[in-house]
């Protein structure tokens, strides 16, 4: 990674414009109208990628210095796929109040905050409170990025299998950041909470289970209306969809109770909860988080375009409808070429980020959180009767 200037410094005039005395004019203008910072500084195209190093990939709590390569990699993906400049920031604190205070203080320097690899349940409170405190988008990618791509993949899997999305019976293995966000996103997209069962390492989450954390109690209240109990095997009886975000192993015997023509997304990395070869015995469509198998559920399909759209619209937050719009845009990319081994586009597909950005910006406008709308295209005057249009370029 590197930071590069976007203007030349080849003469005294260049230097005077980029720094003193010319810079004072820009400072004065922003002081009078703070929104101009989006036009005349890097704020309008820059996000902070913030971690405390507590939940890095599959490596666990390895601390801020060891987390830096991952944050740098994330920043490279932002730039490559979304044209977004990103600055990795690794904090030497895992205290909730300390993280919130630091990020709030950094807020004026950025157009958005991407929280990364912060362990649950702290990540939920950190994101919620920062989103409330800042007037820029705050997005925890481990939660929402995963959920958005899962929703896109599931939309296309359902279309391919001829199912009704609202009728799906879904089991989510894992009640951490990703599991909670996937549950919320699927419900927002139309899956009935009654038909969703979430499992953690202790088994099915239900309202009568003792010792539930506030987050898991909220999960119990919005899912599993039948009150099913037991472990993953009991949860999967009759299930249409299994989504694994737990990092554990699901035994093959548990899969045998799933409904015919099932869908299995085993997303733990690098070792899926169910090996693809076994999953294919019980499922018509299988996805993993790995690039060496078909149907990779990869967050890079979501976050560059989401922030591109949020920055372009100067959104104050990222709403549920913006997330669903992103998922629908991702799904649409390959909707005309669906097959069992192609339910999401490649992470390298150049169509994805622009489509997601446009969908997110439109949703931000609809939800009333956009502070900037592109100027409307001027209507094209009708051509004179009989005028030749050969070689003309007409748009509108």
N, C-alpha and C positions, 0 to 999 in steps of 0.2 A: 504494500500500500504506500501511497504518497499523497501529499497535498500539492496541487499545482495551481498556479495563477491562471486566470481566464483573460487577463489583459496584458499587453506588452509593457515592459519597462525599458524601452530602448532610447529614451531621450529625457531631457529635463522636463519637458512638457508632460510626458507620460508620468514621471515621478510626481509632479505637482498635482496631476489629476487623481492619481491613485492614493496619494497620501497628502501631506500638508502642502499648500493651503486648501486644495480642492476638496479634500475629504470633509472639511468643516461645513461645507454647504449641504452635504448629504446628512451629516449629523444633525444640523439645524432643522432640516426638513423632516427627519424622523422624529425629532423631539416634538415638533408641532403636530405631526400626524403619524403615530407609531405604526400604522398598517403599512406605511411605505417601506418598512424594513423587509417585507416580503419581496419587494421589487428591487431594492438597491443593496441588499446584502445576501449572504449565502443562506439565510434563514429559510427562504422560500423553497429551497431544494435540498435541505440537509436535515437528517434525523440523527439522534443519538441512539446507539445500540448499547444498552445498559445491562450489566450483570453484576451479581455478587459472587459468582463462581460456585453456587451451592448445588446446582443440578445440571452439570455440563454433559451433554450428550448421554452416553451410557457410562460416563466416568464418575459421576457422583459429585460430591462436595470436594473439589480439587482446588478451590480458592481462586482469587482474582488474577494472579499472574499466569497461572496455568490455563485460565480460561481465555486469555487474550487471543491466541491463535484462532479460536472458534469465532470470537467477535470480529476479528479481522476478516475471516472468511465470509461472515455474514455481510460485512460492509462491501466486500468485493461483489457479492451476489446482488446487493442493492444497486450498485453502479452498473453492473453488466446487464441486468435484466430490466431495471426500471429507470436507469439514468438518474438515480437518486444518490446524492453524496451522503455517506454515513460515517460517523465517527465512533469507534469502539471505546467504551468507557467501562473499566472494571473497578468496582468499588471495594475498598478494603473494610467493609463492614457488612454484617448479615443481620443487623438490627433493623426491624421494620421502620421505626421512627427515623433512624439515621438515613436509610435509603430514601425515604420519602422527602426528607429535608434537603438532601443533596440534589435530587432530581428536580425538585421544585426550584431550587436556586439556579440550576442550570437551564431551566426552561426558556428564558429569554434568548438563548443562543441558538435555538433549534426550532424547526417547523413541525417536529413530531418526535415522539419517544417510542422506541421499540425495546420493550423489556424482554430479556432473554435469559434462559437457564437459571431462573430463580425458583427455588423449591416450593412446592405446595406444603401447607396451605397459605404460607406467607404471601405468595404471589397474588392471591385473590384480593387481599386487603390492599396491598401495594398498588395494584393496578386501579382498583376502585377509587382509592383516595387521590391518587395522582390525576385520574381522569376528572374527578370533581374539582381539583384545585387548579388545573392548568387549562388554558383555552386553546390547546393544540391536541392533536390525536395522541392517545396513549394506547399501545397495542402490545399485549403479551403474546408473542408469536407461538410459543409452545402450547398455549391454549387455543387461540382463535385461528392461527394459521393452519394447524392440524385439522381443526373442526371444519374449516371452509373447504379444504381439499377433500376431506372425507365426504362432505355433503355433495360436492361436485361428482365424485366417483359413484356415490350411491344413487344419485339422480340418473346417471347414465346406465348403471347396472339395472335399475328398476325398469328403465325404458327398454333395455335390451331383452329383459325377461318378461315384459308385458305385465308387470305387477302394478298395483295401485300404491303409490307412495304412502298415502295416509293409513293404509292397512298393514304396513310392515310391522312385524314383531321383531324387536331389536334387542340384542344383549350387548352391553358394553363391559368389557373386562378391564377394569382400571378406573379408579375414582380420584385420580390426581388431576393436575391442571388440564390435560388433554381430555380426559374422560368427562369432566364436568362441562367443559366447553362444548364437546360433541353433543352431549345430552341437551344442553340449552339450544344449540344451533339446530338440531334435528327437530326439536319441538317448535322452534320459531319457523322452520320450513314446512311444518305440517304433519310430522309424525306425532301420533297421539302419545302423550306421556304415559297413559295407561298401558301401552304396549311396549314400553321400554323398561328393561331390567338392567340395573347397574350392579356389578360385583366388584368387591375389593378382595384383599388377601384373606378376609374373614368370611367371605361368601356373599350371598345376595344382600343388598341394602334394602331394608324395609322399615316401616315406621315403628314396629314393635321391638326392633333390635336395640339392646342397651348400649350405652357408651358412644353413640354417634356424635361426631364433631358437628358444629353448626353447618358446615358445608355439606356433610353427608346427610344431616337431618333435612336440609333443603332438597337434596336429591331424592330422599325417600318421600317427601311430600309431593313431588311432581312426577313420580314414576311408579311403576309396579302397583297399580291400583288393586290388583287381585291379592296383594300381600304374599306373593310366593316367597318361600324360604328355602334354605339349603345352600348348596355350593354351585359351582359353575355348571355341573352336570344337570342339576335340577333347573337352572336358569335356561339352559339351551333346549329343553324339551319343547318342540314345536316352533323354535325360533327360525325366522327367515334370514336374519342377518346377525353375524358375530363381528364385533369391532374390538380388536385387542390393542390396548394402549397401556399395558400393565408391566411389560418386561418379564412376566412369569411364563410358565409353560402350561398349556391346556392339554390334558390327555386326550388321545384319540377316542377313548371310550365316551367322553362327554359329547363329542361331535355327532355321534351316531343318532342322537335324539333330535337333531335338527330337521326342519321341514325339507321336502324334496326341492331340488334346484335352489339351494341356499346360496348365500353370499358370505364370504369370509374375508375380512380385512385384518390380517395379522401384522401389526405395524411396529412392533418392538424392533429395535435396531441395536446391534447387528443380527441378533437371533430372534426371529419371529416367534410369537407364542405358539404357532402351529407351523410346522414345516410345509412349504408349498406342496410338496409331493403328497403329503397326508391330507392337506386341505382339499386338494382336487378330488379326493375320493368322495367327499361329502358336499362339495359346493360346485355350482356351475360357474361361478366367477370368484377369482381369488386375487387379492392385492396384498402387497407388502410395502414396507418402507425402504426397500433395498433397490438399488439401481440395476442389479444383475438379474432381476426377475421382472416379468411383465407387470404392468399396472402399478408403478411406483407412486405411492402417496407421499408427495414431497412438498414441503412448505414453500419452496421456491416458486411454486406455481401461484402462490397467493401474495406473499408480503411485498414483493417489489411493485406489483400493480396496485395493491391496496394503498400503499403510501404515495405512489405516483398520483393516483386519483385524489387522495386526501390532500396532498400538497397543492395540486393544481386547482382544487376547489377551495383551498384554505379552510378546510373543515375544522370545526372546533372539537370534534370527537368522532369516533367510528361507531355507528349505530348497528343494531342487529340487522336492519334492512340493507345496510351497506355490505355487511358480511354475506348475507344471502345473495345479494346481487353479484358479488365477486364469485361465489360458488357457481351461480348460473352461467356467468360468462366463461368460466373455466370449462364447465360441462359442454357448453355450446360449441367450443372449438372443434371437438371431435364428434359432434352429434350426428354427422352424416356418414361417419365411417366406423360406427361402433361394431365391436366384436368382443368376445369374451376376454381377449388379451389386450384390448385397447378401450378402456373406459375413461382414461384421462390422457391429456396430451403429454408429450415428453417435457421434461424440465427445461430442455434446450429449445423448445418451440418458440420462435420469435413472435408468434401471434398472441401469446398469452397475456403478457404484461400490458400491452396497449388495450386489449379488450377488457381486462379487469379494471384498469384505470378509468376507462370511459364509463363502465357500469357503476363503479364506486362514486365517481363524480356526479353522475345523474341521480344516484340514490341520496347522496348528500344534499343535493338541491331539493329533492322531494321531501326529505326529512327536516328541512329548514336549518341545517347545520353548516351549509356552505356560505362563505363570506365573499366569494368571488365567482362570477359566472362569465364565461367567455363571451365576447361581443357577438351578437347575432350576425349571421352572414347576411349581407345586403341582398335583397331580391334581385334577380336578373331581369332586366327590361326585355319585353318581348322583341324578337327580331322583326324588322320591317317585313311586310308581306312580300314573299318572293325572294327574300334575301338568301344568298347562298351561305350555308353553314359549314361548307367544306373547310376543314382545317381549324374551325373555331373550337374554343374550349368553353363549355358552358357549365356552371356550377350554381348551386343554390340550395 
